[in-house]
Amino acid sequence: MTDETHATPRPKRPRLALLGEFSAGKSTLANALLRQAASPVQVTATHAPPLWYQLGQGPVVQITDAGEERPLHGDDINAAALAETRALRVPRDAGILEQVDLIDMPGSADPNLDPEAWAALTPLFTSADAVIYLVGILNERGHHRGRGFYVAHEALTKSVISACIEQGVPRLLQMSALKANTKAPSDYLKSKGLAEAALHATPTSSLAWTIFQPSVIFGPGASFMNRFASLLKLAPFMPLAKPNARFAPVYVGDVVAAFMRALSDTATIGQSYELCGPRVYSLRELVRFVSEQLGLKRWIIGLPDPIAKLQARIFDFVPGKPLSTDNLRSLSVHSICDENGLAELGIKPTSIEAIVPGYLSAD
């Protein structure tokens, strides 16, 4: 990619690329970094090219595979032909862009894509100075007995590590998950633990990496609270598996602050940080909180474990898998911090009460 236009040269700023699978939260994070709804969320890789945000004003510019630059009329990112578009340069007036250019990469439309095919996307960030890798699928597509988790989390992480080293990207921030462990009870947490192990096996002299392990993330566009909001609207009651599972929800803005702090502090290289909000809640308390924000009176029915397991087995075959067997296994591990890395990074955690009412409210 080039960062020059035919009209006015732009000063080069460090380039931060957001990379990961489809629906991993890249665009949600980009919007949090920009503090505006700039990147479209829940868009498949086949519907959006890389969006390269730079400080400034003016039209969106299509950068073709041949390196030509063409202003788009009406700033419609869908107007660019994907087959001949290397990236779209999008000028925005955002504070973060005074420090870095931000590249929101397309996600893989198939989280179970083979590592070799997925790695073909990585030449798109050869010009990046740092990559934030959002590696995460909550469920497999189809029924692969856990294989999809290990492809998406472990194998693809290894591909990204190799690509960063081979293509000279010096810095990698890895989004993992709280309680990720190679001996965890679920394929989700176990495969994330194996991804972390791959980073720990990488010398920081070859790639300067930092790992972040958040509890569930909340904020506009984040799926956790929004998924329960959708489910609560369907019926006057909600059967809830593992109602006493504990979480310490962390605000996406605080996660962004942790990323930016890490990028400016070399002491964070080779370190792992647990990220939690200021308070611990049971799952039942969180669902009740969401229902209150929506102005709904709902009967929350805690399910005994045998019934919850049966429910999960049924949901394994429901499109979207509202609660899979693997999700249930993950819920057996409380998602709370042993030591909150936000404090170590000098960041005061934000409560759900301060943010969620602003985007979840009764119609």
Buried (B, 14 or more C-beta within 10 A) or exposed (E): BEBEBEEEEBEEBEBBBBBBBBBBBBBBBBBBBBEEEBBBBEBEBEEBBBBBBBBBEBBBBBBBEEEEBBBBEEEEBEEBEEEEBBBBBBBBEBEBBEBBBBBBBBBBBBBBBEBEEBBEBBEBBBBBBBBBBBBBBBBBBEEEEBBBBBBBBBBBBBBBBBBBBEBEBEBBBBBBBBBBBBEBBBBBBBBBBBBBBBBEEBEEEEBBBBBBBBBBBBBBBBBBBBBBBEBBEEEEEBBBBBBEBBBBBBBBBBBBBBBBBBBEEEEBBBBBBBBBBBEBBBBBBBBBBBBBBBEBEBEBEBBEEEEBBEBBEEBBEEEEBBBBBBBBBBBEBBBBBEEBBBEBBEBEBBEBEEBBEEBBEEE
